[in-house]
Amino acid sequence: MPYDKKIAIVYKSKYGCTMKYAGWLAIKLNADLYEVADVGRWDLLKYKTIIFGSPIYNSQIYLRDYLEDKYNIIKNKNIVLFCVSMNLQSKEDIVEYNFKDEDIKNKIKFFFLQGCINFNSLSRLDKVKIKKCINKNLSFEITNLEKNMNIDRSDKHTITPIINYVLDKTY
């Protein structure tokens, strides 16, 4: 198999918002799309640019361990990571918290996108965590979650900086 493919998007999605962004990017960039469980080491080697999409829960990037594990295989590629969250923490804090290796922090281009949440689709554990936030009144928007059952901040237009960056680096 030739090793001249341009772009792959590899994502992990818990409730679907990261998958939605990954799909939008795949269409706009004419990229191959993989769920992380379906991509192997040899698949990654075929691409010049690999875009990873990961949700953030409790300040943790779900694909962090995967990226650290595969980093030596893909470190010569253009690596992009978009993270999807309802969290209001700073980008720098999230990167610092998740990655200790300076080479990884300097090599990966990070993007942060707004997430979505549907209270009815949450696991029991995630509902408990959200209710704790509601009880602490951390956010008016979260306190209305049980009434409205759904908050969707995802926006197709917010992927434009990712598209521009990738096209500039890939072609």
Rosetta blueprint (number, residue, H / E / L):
1 M L
2 P L
3 Y L
4 D L
5 K E
6 K E
7 I E
8 A E
9 I E
10 V E
11 Y E
12 K L
13 S L
14 K L
15 Y L
16 G L
17 C H
18 T H
19 M H
20 K H
21 Y H
22 A H
23 G H
24 W H
25 L H
26 A H
27 I H
28 K H
29 L H
30 N L
31 A L
32 D E
33 L E
34 Y E
35 E E
36 V H
37 A H
38 D H
39 V L
40 G L
41 R H
42 W H
43 D H
44 L H
45 L H
46 K L
47 Y E
48 K E
49 T E
50 I E
51 I E
52 F E
53 G E
54 S E
55 P E
56 I E
57 Y E
58 N L
59 S L
60 Q E
61 I E
62 Y L
63 L L
64 R H
65 D H
66 Y H
67 L H
68 E H
69 D H
70 K H
71 Y H
72 N H
73 I H
74 I H
75 K L
76 N L
77 K L
78 N E
79 I E
80 V E
81 L E
82 F E
83 C E
84 V E
85 S E
86 M L
87 N L
88 L L
89 Q L
90 S L
91 K H
92 E H
93 D H
94 I H
95 V H
96 E H
97 Y H
98 N H
99 F L
100 K L
101 D L
102 E H
103 D H
104 I H
105 K H
106 N H
107 K H
108 I L
109 K E
110 F E
111 F E
112 F E
113 L E
114 Q E
115 G L
116 C E
117 I E
118 N E
119 F H
120 N H
121 S H
122 L L
123 S L
124 R H
125 L H
126 D H
127 K H
128 V H
129 K H
130 I H
131 K H
132 K H
133 C H
134 I H
135 N H
136 K H
137 N L
138 L L
139 S L
140 F H
141 E H
142 I H
143 T H
144 N L
145 L H
146 E H
147 K H
148 N H
149 M L
150 N E
151 I E
152 D E
153 R L
154 S L
155 D L
156 K H
157 H H
158 T H
159 I H
160 T H
161 P H
162 I H
163 I H
164 N H
165 Y H
166 V H
167 L H
168 D H
169 K H
170 T H
171 Y L
